[in-house]
């Protein structure tokens, strides 16, 4: 996990990792001074492997983490993301097939319900195209100029394969870094496993490149990575024409933010100037063979001891949300994964968030929809709606429901 400028999010992600069902695994944190200080003060400081790193280059930072990792499989997650408790169990399972070198899974967006990314392929032009989401694990091979895409916040790679390939290319300081790796590993004949059950929630926190509302702050590395990507994977591309096309697309995106009141005209000009400067720089980043990464310097360090704790379900009315959350936090204090469902007598759409104290909170109207594809409203009794929503997340949350849809009386803790 790489972290820069987001110590609070880093600690929250570590809290999520502490609820994983998989055993054994180690945690390698590559962070700036603020992140190092935050982890050092957290309960898991002695169990995490800390790698100081204060250079704004996510590829180089990940390579530092890979060299420190002692496990046979290296999984990646962003500091502003949180995994579902069964994430690593599902993501690691396909590696039982020796030909699988990479695995990835879907990512839910900031409301905790809608999908941010699902099954996609990456093309040599840098464009990503959707694939049909499979019902179960799908093993995929790449083809000329095309590879199954995995997201940097939800992917795993065999360490031996990753090290031999030189890890991530530091030419991609931000953006298209994992896409470059996907194409390189696929070209080498590796297979990719797409794992729908390996879910991660990703929030898009503010950074020096974008605001919390995803308004761009700097497009320099976007331009640089696009130019460098084309040099490596589509060398016959007319870079001048590609630059003009990509610049037009960026301009349209920025004008949309301006119309919405998030940018001023001078911001558009400044951001496009940064894009142009980045493109010019990226066009000089000639592809060079990557040297193999070094082996781990230390022994494997398990992050958690003992078996995973059984998950708990708690629920109540939103009008008493503060009291319910206080109770749920007390239960989660020992590492127990808690799913707290809070319903109001309304049609409000549901949201899901992970509380820093370790509680999964789903909140919304008793009659409102959770999945955005559902009907706008439906009559429900409290217990039936609770059973329905618990069943919706049972697979990824590790909930053992009596028949897949109804909870036993011992599992219900509602008022």
Steps between C-alpha positions, in 0.01 A plus 500: 500500500640838396397813688587864450333792675206298638596361843142473630388305195804273534406409856140434394621267225715315751195459721324338205797270438487394865157344432609283207408131517813384313792346691792553499587830335740784567447873450763723339437874532700735278434849632615857540597636845139583594388149412790340683417699812130404481574129463761509775231628738243239392441163673652311206834684490705202612327266255530707181816527294568872453693639203573876511447661160444869426525526120178568301532194273252222568682248279833551677323487836330172414831353388648589839211316661541197274867472594403504867221241460581141598178333383462297181210718385499879525161670523448875456248740646489882516506691827159656426340158452365232736467130415202285582598239764515212249693703240839335533352150539323539166788682326764243599298188412564499120876480558448130575515476118873530418440680168322791672740790554257786570162531671264793538152582617231770480497830687200677652486878497452760768135421579606143579234354269565607141791356305799717428678235292405153387637258237696684229780453248780746438611575143842607374355848438428542872126465447309262727199307371244317716455125505189314608520445874521121561303318766813343645877493464610539139852410377606720209789529257608815323539553128705733282461849640231397747498364855255445786519811718543494875475805723793610712272513803383140457751263345754231585801363312738210558806653661747297292332611176476859616863517609626342177303758298661784694178587677322821404667740258598826679444680167134485606515715810123509518235368259517194269759341729304178551377505138862492381567204728186320378613524137858396577400194702235395248754529217726266696224237497364540852133437576279740694224392737201732531338442841155663543490407871822691579342838577665824609338835584686803365423858599705737281639717778662833422862505383737741329352381168126527570254632755265289709231561234744371232559849361848494337777698666790393278503313168876490455546131578185406306659647187839350577364151560285503186797595281730247668233228469462555127878493452518161667185326382399677175830627356351560154257756637524855368578668832409848375155384388452299819595802707246718320226241548574440868532872566156559350353228723661655807376845401144374471528339842636819655229712338242271660655574841502872416132501404427323829681780686791288619762671279562851367608574141855572617507156664418336168789678329740411782402135506530464123844661513599237756361226275706632208817522708445148631443363151826654380683345794334160455596496134865492613451202733633244255417143612796316649520141633414481867761342731371221723399601851691373802376226727350567842756608759310363799282204602126479451322699773134398559274800555239309702515217752237233551189423296269775371224616731142411404319799346206663675183660369340792684209718395264770611306813410692796363343727763721324757805477275742645754411243765513211254837610366639529852394140572640379168835670559527329838446161336752577224770609744648149520518463121155350446357602160166670570235579240263767630176560308312821576157553340277807501128502398585669169586436135862613539755313290740287701868572553777288648808629678771356721533677832860553620410302813439191287124502436339450159203739499216468251247778535189592303123490479310189598316534169789644293727309268851374569626378161426781256347254254219418745157661485484843660283389790347189648304427818701308759472387859813578702604136552447403139700798373779419743515141377499616138789745548702257709463241222615757244839538670527155658756364251749784530440570869537134601150477647368146543123537459275207577361455148672773302225754560375481860704552816478280804373663818853494644626704204240773541580782737238760413240712664 
